[in-house]
């Protein structure tokens, strides 16, 4: 019987009864009321802006109808869209520019409600942790490190923004072409319009992707949770955690800046990660992938994990873990250790990675790794190295690859590298 099918305990307990002072009940009440108020206000503001956007869209048509009704224009003069009267071309340009202004405010309201919801969600994460979620009590709203979702092209709000954006650029391009006596369907005008639409659309989509949204802050030295939708975003948030919360610490052989413990989950990996390609070093990733498989010391790193994983005193832990998972797909015993308490330190360098654990859940291989210490600046190398191990095992098990989670008790950067880490965080 799986954990999910176990009967729930018969405990009659509420959020309020967990806290004798009734604080929990008040917190939940404030939680719901505040986030509801935020969304309600956002809806009302956007409804008003939507009416304004529609007004700008139909303005050129209303002006044309007015002039025709007043006999100021003849119908024949507007039958050719490539040769409209100057006054109409001017109105079209003004309407296109006017569309952009409420559209930018519309986007700003969306961003504001997302930031507010993010703050409320982080607060919710803290109080649910304090109250201790049970089988009979859960918060009434999401407790999710990625809530609210970032801008999605398929979301109704994004479709609306992009549709008005296209209309705005079409109006501006058509109007300017008419004022300059240029054919609006000429290749040059069409290319300029398409470039403007693509550039503004990309700007809209990309500015909505904030990698800091996936970090759940924790008080004091409680473990901070980071969920990165890609290795690059996880790395950037990890560095931000160390830069923002790190403290100087004397260490051997050189001083470090150490932050509170962290759990970093990487949901997916790309071969060409935009952030890592820009700020990382290709040889670091390659060296760490070799480190996971090589039984010889990797010269660039001065150490290796391959001997401990594939030939620890003659024992191949990777093969053993694969066999356990093949025999029992639900097993929780596919655990590999890289730390031998009988080894002599410091004659042999103590490994930073001490435990690797693998599980198959929902037909995906999940991988968890515990680091006693990790240099966050090169942590993307560990991420890709562990992904290579996960891929190696998943191929032999015939399952997909799920997220990878790194638990790090001493996340740090060397004091000499702090400025570089700050630069990367500031540019991401």
Residue pairs with C-beta under 8 A, 6 or more apart in sequence:
2 330
8 135
8 136
9 135
9 136
11 134
11 135
11 136
12 136
13 134
13 136
13 137
14 25
14 137
15 24
15 25
15 27
15 28
15 131
15 137
16 22
16 24
16 25
18 24
18 131
18 132
18 137
19 25
19 131
24 127
24 131
27 127
28 139
28 140
31 120
31 123
31 124
31 127
31 139
31 140
31 141
32 140
32 141
34 120
35 116
35 117
35 120
35 141
38 113
38 116
38 117
38 120
39 113
39 117
42 109
42 110
42 112
42 113
45 109
46 106
46 109
46 110
49 102
49 105
49 106
49 109
50 106
50 160
52 102
53 99
53 102
53 103
53 106
53 164
56 95
56 96
56 98
56 99
56 102
57 95
57 99
57 164
57 167
59 91
59 94
59 95
59 98
60 88
60 91
60 92
60 95
60 171
63 87
63 88
63 91
64 73
64 78
64 88
67 73
67 87
67 88
68 74
68 75
68 78
73 85
77 84
77 85
78 84
78 85
78 88
81 174
81 184
82 178
82 183
82 184
82 185
83 178
84 92
84 178
86 178
86 179
88 178
89 174
89 175
89 176
89 178
89 179
90 175
90 179
91 175
92 171
92 172
92 174
92 175
92 178
93 171
93 172
93 175
93 176
93 179
94 175
95 171
95 175
96 167
96 168
96 169
96 170
96 171
96 172
96 173
96 174
96 175
97 168
97 172
99 164
99 167
99 168
99 171
100 168
103 161
103 164
103 165
103 168
106 161
107 161
107 204
110 151
110 157
110 161
111 208
114 148
114 150
114 208
114 213
117 147
117 148
118 147
118 148
118 213
121 141
121 142
121 143
121 144
121 147
121 148
122 216
122 217
124 139
124 141
124 143
125 143
125 145
125 216
126 218
126 219
128 138
128 139
128 143
131 137
133 139
133 143
145 214
145 215
145 216
145 225
145 226
145 227
146 213
146 214
146 227
146 229
149 155
150 208
150 209
150 210
150 213
151 157
151 158
151 204
151 205
151 208
151 209
152 158
153 159
153 162
153 205
158 204
158 205
161 204
162 201
162 204
165 197
165 200
165 201
165 204
166 197
169 193
169 196
169 197
169 200
170 193
172 196
173 184
173 189
173 192
173 193
173 196
174 184
177 183
177 184
177 186
177 189
178 184
182 188
182 189
183 189
211 228
211 233
211 236
211 237
211 275
211 428
212 237
212 240
214 226
214 227
214 228
214 229
214 233
214 234
214 237
215 224
215 225
215 226
215 227
215 237
215 240
215 241
216 224
216 225
216 226
216 227
217 224
218 224
218 225
218 260
220 260
221 260
221 261
222 260
222 261
223 260
223 261
223 262
223 263
223 407
224 241
224 245
224 259
224 260
224 261
224 262
224 263
225 262
225 263
225 265
226 234
226 237
226 238
226 241
226 262
226 263
226 264
226 265
227 234
227 265
227 267
228 234
228 235
228 236
228 237
228 238
228 264
228 265
228 266
228 267
229 267
229 268
230 266
230 267
230 268
230 269
230 270
230 273
230 275
231 266
231 269
231 270
231 273
231 276
231 380
231 383
231 384
231 387
232 270
232 273
232 274
232 275
232 276
232 277
232 280
232 380
233 275
234 264
234 265
234 266
234 383
235 275
235 276
235 280
235 376
235 379
235 380
235 383
236 275
236 424
236 425
236 428
237 264
238 262
238 264
238 376
238 379
238 411
239 376
239 377
239 413
239 421
239 424
239 425
240 425
240 428
241 259
241 262
241 376
241 411
242 257
242 258
242 259
242 376
242 411
242 412
242 413
242 421
243 257
243 413
243 418
243 421
243 422
243 425
244 259
245 259
245 260
246 257
246 258
246 259
246 412
246 413
246 418
247 257
247 258
247 259
248 255
248 256
248 257
248 415
249 255
249 256
249 257
249 258
249 412
251 258
251 412
254 414
254 415
254 416
255 414
255 415
256 412
256 413
256 414
256 415
257 412
257 413
257 414
257 415
257 418
258 410
258 411
258 412
259 376
259 411
259 412
260 411
261 407
261 408
261 409
261 410
261 411
262 407
262 408
262 411
263 405
263 406
263 407
263 408
264 379
264 383
264 405
264 406
264 408
265 403
265 404
265 405
265 406
266 383
266 387
266 403
266 404
266 405
266 406
267 403
268 403
269 383
269 384
269 387
273 280
273 380
275 428
276 285
276 380
279 424
279 427
279 428
280 380
283 300
284 378
284 380
284 381
285 380
285 381
285 384
285 385
287 298
287 300
287 301
287 381
288 301
288 378
288 381
288 382
288 384
288 385
289 381
289 384
289 385
289 388
290 298
290 304
290 306
291 298
291 301
291 303
291 304
291 305
291 306
291 381
291 385
292 305
292 306
292 309
292 385
292 386
292 388
292 389
293 306
293 309
293 310
293 388
293 389
293 392
294 304
294 306
294 307
295 304
295 306
295 307
295 310
295 311
296 304
296 306
296 307
297 303
297 304
298 304
302 349
303 349
303 351
305 338
305 351
305 353
305 385
308 317
308 338
308 351
309 317
309 318
309 336
309 338
309 356
309 389
310 316
310 317
310 318
310 319
312 338
312 340
317 336
317 337
318 336
318 389
318 392
318 393
321 334
321 335
321 336
321 358
321 393
322 334
322 393
322 396
322 397
324 331
324 333
324 334
325 331
325 334
325 358
325 360
325 365
325 393
325 397
326 397
329 360
330 360
331 359
332 359
334 357
334 358
334 359
335 355
335 356
335 357
335 358
336 355
336 356
336 357
336 358
337 354
337 355
338 351
338 353
338 354
338 355
338 356
339 350
339 351
339 354
339 355
343 350
350 372
352 371
352 372
352 373
352 374
353 369
353 370
353 371
353 382
354 370
354 371
354 372
355 369
355 370
356 367
356 368
356 369
356 370
356 386
356 389
357 367
357 368
357 369
357 370
358 365
358 366
358 367
358 368
358 390
358 393
359 365
359 366
359 368
360 366
360 397
360 399
361 402
362 402
363 399
363 400
364 399
364 400
364 401
364 402
365 390
365 393
365 394
365 397
365 399
365 400
365 401
365 402
366 402
366 403
366 404
366 405
367 386
367 389
367 390
367 402
367 404
367 405
368 404
368 405
368 407
369 382
369 386
369 404
369 405
369 406
369 407
370 407
370 409
371 382
371 406
371 407
371 408
371 409
371 410
372 409
372 410
373 408
373 409
373 410
373 412
374 382
374 406
374 408
374 410
374 411
374 412
375 412
375 413
375 414
376 411
376 412
376 413
376 421
377 413
377 414
377 417
377 420
377 421
379 406
379 408
379 411
382 406
383 404
383 406
386 404
386 406
387 401
387 404
390 401
390 404
391 401
394 400
394 401
413 421
